[in-house]
Amino acid sequence: MDLNTIYSLLADAVMLFHMVFILFVLIGATLTIRWPRLMWIHLPAVIWAAWIQFAGGYCPLTPLENWFRYKSEEGGYETGFVEHYIGALIYPGEIPPSTHILLGLFVLILNIFIYFWVLRKRWKAR
């Protein structure tokens, strides 16, 4: 296996981890039904994801993936992870700053709703 292939695989691994992290942020609260202590990992992840969207910044995983892509001679991308992979699916072109604010609010509101549902389910079980 040559070095370009290794860098490409590492870039793909970072991209996959990034996608799993985003899924965890979006639906991780539901996992706290089974594993309540997971909340202590999930809540900081939600706060981080919302903050990144509000600030219009990039997660550190984005430059790491890009670095591996450049090293593999595939080339990286200039936008953030959400814009490059997810935004391209739902929003053609560059995502405006107002949409990033909406994405951050969506993350917070979705998780507040899910945690409310989880806590209500626990209270009923008692």
N, C-alpha and C positions, 0 to 999 in steps of 0.2 A: 504494500500500500504506500503510495507516494505522499509527500507532505501536503500537497494541495487537497487531496482526498481527506486527510486527517483534519485539516482546518475546516473543510466543508462540513464534515460530520460534527465537529465541535460547534460550528455555527448553527447547524440544524438542531443540535441538542439544546443550545441556549434558546433558540426560537421555540422549541417544544416546551421547555421549562417556563418560558414567558407566557405561553398560551395556557398552560396548566395553572400558573399563578393567577392569570386573569379569570379563569373559570373558578378557581378557589375563592377569589374576591367576590365574584358574582353569586355563587351558590354555596359557599363554604358554611354559611350560617346554618344551613339545613343539616350539615354533618354534626352540629353541636347537639342535636337530638340524641344521637348515639354516643358521642364523645364530648361531653360538656366542657372539658378542659381545653378543647381545641379552640374555644372562644378566645383564649389568651394569645393565640397565634393569629386567628382570623381578624380580630378587631384592629390590630396594628396594620395588617395587610390592607384592610378596607380604608383606613385613614391614609395610608401611604398612597394608594391608588387614586383616591379622591383628590389628595393634595397635588399629585402630579398633574392631574387633569386641570385643576383650578389654576395652578401655576403655569400651565402651558409648557411644562418641562418634559424631559425624557427620563425614563427609568434607566438606571445604570446597565441593565441588561441589553439595551439597544446599542450603545457604543461597543459593548463586548461582542455582540453578534456581528456588528459591522466590521470590527477589527478582524474577526475570524474570516468573514467573507472577503475582505480585501486581501488577507494573507493567502486565501485559497484562490485568488485571482478571479473570483466571481463578481467582485465589486459589492459595495454595500448600498445603502439607501440614505437619502438626505433627511427624510421625515422621521417621526417617531414610530414606534412599533405599532401603535393603534392605527395611526394614519396609513402606514404601509400595508399592513396585513388585513386589519379589520375594516378600517375606513374605506379601503378600496372596494370592499364587498358591498358596503351600504351607502357610501357617499363618494361619487366620482370627483376627482380633483382634490385640492387641498381642503382640509377641514378647517373652517373658520374658528377663531378663538371662542366665540359664543357657543359653538357646538361642544368644545372641550368642557366648558362650564356645565353645559347640560349633561354631558357624560359623567362628570363628577357628581352632580346632583342625583343622577340616576343610580349611581353606585351607592350613595348614602341612603336614598329613599328605599331602594330595593332591600338593602340590608336591614334598615329599621323595620320594614314590613316583615321580613323573614324572622328577625329576632323577636318581634312582637308575637308572631305566630308560634314560634318555638316556646317562648315563655308561657304563652297561654296554654299550649299543649301540656307543658310540665305542670302548671298550676291545676289543670283539670285532672291530671293523673294522680295528684296528691289527694 
